[in-house]
Amino acid sequence: MQNSYKTSEAAKDNHRNISSQLVMIKPSEIVARYGDKNRFLQTFHVNNQITYTNDEQRCHFGTAPTLALVSKAYGQQTTEEWLIYQIVDLSEFCKLRSKLTDTQVKQTAQLIMHAYGYLKVTEIMLYFRRFKFGQYGRFYGSVDAMIILDCIKKFCNERRDAIHEQLKRAEEEERERQRRGCISWEEYQRREKERENATAKDSE
C-alpha cells in the first residue's frame, strides 16, 4: 500500500512538474523566446492553427505560454487581440447567417481571457479546431457567443481527461521503473548470504 502511495505521489509530482514549468517562466523569457508583440501574434497566427494542433499531447503539455502568461509578457490587450482573431476566424469558417458583432467578439475574448487564463494558447487553438470539426455539435450557421463559451467548458472537461491519462501513464512508468529497480526476496537473501560469507572471509 505504501509503495502504491509513493508511486501515485511520484506520478503526481511528474504532472506537477509539467504544469509548473510555465508558472516558473518569467514574462521576460517569453519575450526573449517569441520576440515582440507582433512576432508573437505572427508565431501563433490563426493560419497556423492546424499545424500547431496536429499533436494534441503537445498542445496540452508543450511549452507554449498560457493566456495569463501572455498577458503578463505583452499586456492584456495583446491577449485580447489574439483571441479576437481566433473568434473571428471561427465566425468566418462557420459562415454564420448573423455574424457576431464587434462588441460580442470583444466581450467573448475578454471572458475567455479572464476565466481560462490557465489554458495555453495552443489549447485555445485546439479548442477552435475541434469546434470547426463539429466535435461539440453542428450549429448550422447559428453560432453565438453563448455557444462558444458553453462549448469551451466541454473542452476543459476533455482537457481534464487528457491530464488524467497523462497522470496514469506517469504512474505506470514510475511503477515500471520501481519494478526494474526491485529484487525478489529470494534474491535479497542470496545477496545477503554472499555478503556475510565475504565478510567472514575478510575477518579470517
Number of C-alpha atoms within 10 A of each C-alpha: 6 7 10 11 10 14 21 19 14 17 22 18 15 17 20 12 12 15 17 11 14 19 15 8 13 13 18 12 11 20 16 10 10 15 14 14 16 11 12 18 17 14 13 17 15 21 12 12 17 13 9 19 21 12 12 15 14 14 20 23 18 17 15 19 22 22 27 21 24 25 18 16 20 18 13 18 12 19 25 24 15 21 24 19 16 21 21 18 15 19 21 11 11 18 14 16 11 11 17 19 12 11 9 14 22 17 15 21 22 19 14 18 20 13 10 17 17 17 21 23 24 24 27 23 22 22 23 25 18 15 19 16 11 11 14 17 11 13 12 10 14 15 19 18 15 10 12 18 14 11 17 18 12 14 20 15 12 13 18 12 12 16 17 14 12 19 20 16 13 20 23 15 14 19 19 13 12 13 10 9 8 11 10 8 9 9 11 12 11 12 12 12 12 12 12 12 12 11 11 10 9 8 7 5
